[in-house]
C-alpha cells in the first residue's frame, strides 16, 4: 500500500496539517501529471503571443537634412578575420554622401578608400580610390559588387540595418561592408 497506507489517515480526511514528506509526495505527483500532459499535448497549446506594438523596422538611408544628423565623417573598422572562414576578412563602415573611409589591413595600412558620391535608400554610388586608379560603382541595397583594388578582389555591400522601437527609423549614414578572401 506504499508510504501513505501506513495506518495513518490522510491529511485530507483527518484535517491535520500534512508533513513535509507528504507535501513532497503531492508535489512529485503534480509535477509528473503536468509533465505528462505537456508531453502528450493534452494540456492544450497556448495562444500565440500578440505581436509587439512596435517591431523592428529597416532603417531608411536618407542623405537629406531631414534624417537625424550623425557626427560628421565616416566611422569604420579595419579588415578583421571572419569567424569560421579561414583567410576571409571583413570590415564595416557608416558613411553619408560626400564622406569617405579607408579600407585598412589589420595593422592600419590603407589599401584603398571608398567615397560615397550619391545615393538614397535603394542604391548608393561610390568611387574607389587606390594605387591602381579610380573606379565608380553603383551598389544596390543588399547586393554585392566585386572590385579589384590593392592587388586583390573585394566585395562591397550596401546592407540593410534593422532597428528596434525607440531607435531612429532614418539615418544620414549608409552601412557598408567590405569583404575579401576565399
Backbone torsions as a table, in degrees:
resi	resn	phi	psi	omega
1	UNK	NA	-3.1	175.4
2	UNK	79.6	-169.7	-174.5
3	UNK	-69.2	-36.3	-175.0
4	UNK	-74.0	-21.9	-178.2
5	UNK	-92.5	36.4	-176.9
6	UNK	-88.1	26.3	175.6
7	UNK	95.1	-11.7	178.6
8	UNK	-93.4	140.4	175.1
9	UNK	-69.4	149.9	-179.0
10	UNK	-66.1	155.2	-179.5
11	UNK	-60.7	-32.0	-179.0
12	UNK	-63.6	-36.0	-176.8
13	UNK	-82.8	-43.3	-173.3
14	UNK	-83.0	-19.2	-177.8
15	UNK	82.6	1.2	179.3
16	UNK	-80.9	161.7	178.5
17	UNK	-72.9	129.8	-179.8
18	UNK	-66.2	147.8	178.3
19	UNK	-76.4	167.2	177.9
20	UNK	-57.9	-42.0	-179.0
21	UNK	-62.8	-41.2	179.6
22	UNK	-68.7	-38.4	177.1
23	UNK	-62.8	-41.6	178.9
24	UNK	-61.3	-39.7	179.6
25	UNK	-63.7	-43.6	179.6
26	UNK	-64.9	-42.0	179.9
27	UNK	-64.2	-39.3	177.8
28	UNK	-63.4	-42.6	179.3
29	UNK	-63.5	-42.9	179.8
30	UNK	-64.0	-43.1	178.9
31	UNK	-61.4	-45.8	179.2
32	UNK	-61.2	-41.8	-179.8
33	UNK	-63.4	-47.7	-179.1
34	UNK	-63.8	-45.3	178.8
35	UNK	-62.3	-40.3	178.0
36	UNK	-61.5	-42.5	179.1
37	UNK	-65.6	-39.3	179.1
38	UNK	-67.4	-43.3	-178.4
39	UNK	-64.1	-44.0	-177.3
40	UNK	-83.9	-5.0	177.7
41	UNK	81.3	10.6	-177.1
42	UNK	-78.1	-14.3	-176.7
43	UNK	-79.7	-6.3	-179.5
44	UNK	82.3	157.9	-178.7
45	UNK	-96.8	138.3	178.3
46	UNK	-66.8	151.1	177.5
47	UNK	-63.4	146.9	177.9
48	UNK	-61.8	138.7	-179.7
49	UNK	-65.0	140.5	178.2
50	UNK	-66.5	139.9	179.9
51	UNK	-63.0	148.0	179.1
52	UNK	-61.7	148.2	-178.5
53	UNK	-58.8	-37.1	179.4
54	UNK	-130.9	117.9	179.0
55	UNK	-105.6	174.2	179.8
56	UNK	-66.7	148.1	-179.6
57	UNK	-132.4	155.8	177.1
58	UNK	-72.9	126.7	-179.7
59	UNK	-73.3	131.5	-179.9
60	UNK	-83.7	139.6	172.5
61	UNK	-93.3	115.3	-178.2
62	UNK	-125.8	100.8	-176.8
63	UNK	-71.5	-12.0	-178.4
64	UNK	-71.9	171.1	-179.0
65	UNK	-66.7	-12.7	-177.9
66	UNK	-74.2	-16.7	178.1
67	UNK	-78.1	150.7	176.9
68	UNK	-58.0	130.8	-177.2
69	UNK	-72.2	135.9	172.9
70	UNK	-107.1	163.5	177.6
71	UNK	-55.6	144.2	-179.1
72	UNK	-64.1	149.6	179.4
73	UNK	92.4	151.6	-179.7
74	UNK	-79.7	153.1	170.4
75	UNK	-115.7	144.0	-172.0
76	UNK	-154.2	164.8	173.9
77	UNK	-119.2	162.3	174.8
78	UNK	-80.8	161.9	175.4
79	UNK	-62.7	127.9	-179.0
80	UNK	-130.9	156.5	179.4
81	UNK	-61.8	144.8	174.5
82	UNK	-88.1	129.6	-179.8
83	UNK	-59.3	137.7	175.9
84	UNK	63.3	17.1	175.7
85	UNK	-135.2	84.6	-178.0
86	UNK	-55.3	131.6	178.3
87	UNK	87.7	-13.4	179.4
88	UNK	-87.1	141.6	179.6
89	UNK	-128.9	153.5	177.2
90	UNK	-149.6	155.1	174.5
91	UNK	-144.2	160.4	177.1
92	UNK	-134.3	157.6	179.6
93	UNK	-149.3	154.3	171.8
94	UNK	-119.6	118.7	-177.7
95	UNK	-145.3	145.3	175.9
96	UNK	-101.0	173.7	178.1
97	UNK	-61.2	131.6	-178.4
98	UNK	90.1	-3.9	-179.3
99	UNK	-104.1	150.2	178.2
100	UNK	-128.3	158.6	176.2
101	UNK	-142.8	148.1	177.4
102	UNK	-85.4	148.0	169.1
103	UNK	-101.7	114.7	-172.9
104	UNK	-118.1	148.5	174.1
105	UNK	-74.7	179.8	-176.1
106	UNK	-58.7	-29.6	-178.5
107	UNK	-88.1	-0.4	177.9
108	UNK	94.5	4.2	177.3
109	UNK	-74.9	127.0	179.5
110	UNK	-76.1	123.9	179.4
111	UNK	-91.8	-38.8	174.3
112	UNK	-166.2	170.3	178.7
113	UNK	-121.1	149.4	177.6
114	UNK	-118.1	124.7	177.6
115	UNK	-112.6	123.8	176.1
116	UNK	-82.6	114.5	-174.3
117	UNK	-100.2	-27.4	-176.8
118	UNK	-167.2	169.2	173.1
119	UNK	144.3	-178.2	-179.9
120	UNK	-155.7	-157.8	-172.6
121	UNK	-65.5	-32.7	-175.9
122	UNK	-98.5	-21.4	-179.8
123	UNK	-145.4	157.9	-177.0
124	UNK	-141.1	129.3	176.3
125	UNK	-100.2	130.2	179.9
126	UNK	-132.9	155.4	173.2
127	UNK	-119.4	131.2	179.6
128	UNK	-100.2	125.2	177.9
129	UNK	-113.5	120.4	177.0
130	UNK	-143.7	178.6	177.3
131	UNK	-62.7	-23.2	179.8
132	UNK	-77.5	-10.1	-177.6
133	UNK	121.2	-160.8	-178.8
134	UNK	-114.6	150.8	177.3
135	UNK	-136.6	137.1	174.1
136	UNK	-105.1	132.5	-175.4
137	UNK	-135.9	141.8	173.0
138	UNK	-110.2	124.3	-179.8
139	UNK	-103.9	128.8	172.9
140	UNK	-91.1	147.5	-179.4
141	UNK	-52.5	127.8	174.9
142	UNK	64.5	20.3	174.7
143	UNK	-125.3	139.3	-178.4
144	UNK	-92.5	156.3	175.2
145	UNK	-131.6	132.9	177.7
146	UNK	-86.8	138.9	176.5
147	UNK	-133.7	159.2	172.7
148	UNK	-108.6	127.1	177.7
149	UNK	-158.3	143.8	176.8
150	UNK	52.2	37.1	175.5
151	UNK	74.9	15.5	-179.3
152	UNK	-142.3	167.6	175.8
153	UNK	-100.3	132.7	179.4
154	UNK	-124.6	152.8	174.2
155	UNK	-111.2	125.0	175.7
156	UNK	-104.5	134.8	179.1
157	UNK	-130.4	138.0	172.9
158	UNK	-105.6	104.9	-167.7
159	UNK	-102.7	155.6	173.9
160	UNK	-79.2	146.0	176.7
161	UNK	-126.0	133.4	178.9
162	UNK	-109.6	135.7	-178.3
163	UNK	-122.5	152.4	-179.0
164	UNK	-92.4	-179.9	179.3
165	UNK	-56.6	140.1	178.5
166	UNK	89.1	-11.2	177.6
167	UNK	-94.2	157.7	179.9
168	UNK	-64.9	129.4	-179.9
169	UNK	-81.6	-5.5	177.8
170	UNK	-140.3	152.8	179.9
171	UNK	-144.3	152.0	174.6
172	UNK	-94.3	14.3	176.6
173	UNK	-120.5	133.6	174.9
174	UNK	-94.1	148.5	178.4
175	UNK	-99.7	121.9	179.6
176	UNK	-121.1	146.6	176.1
177	UNK	-124.3	138.1	175.9
178	UNK	-117.8	128.5	179.9
179	UNK	-130.8	151.5	174.0
180	UNK	-152.1	160.2	177.5
181	UNK	121.4	-173.6	-175.3
182	UNK	-61.4	NA	NA
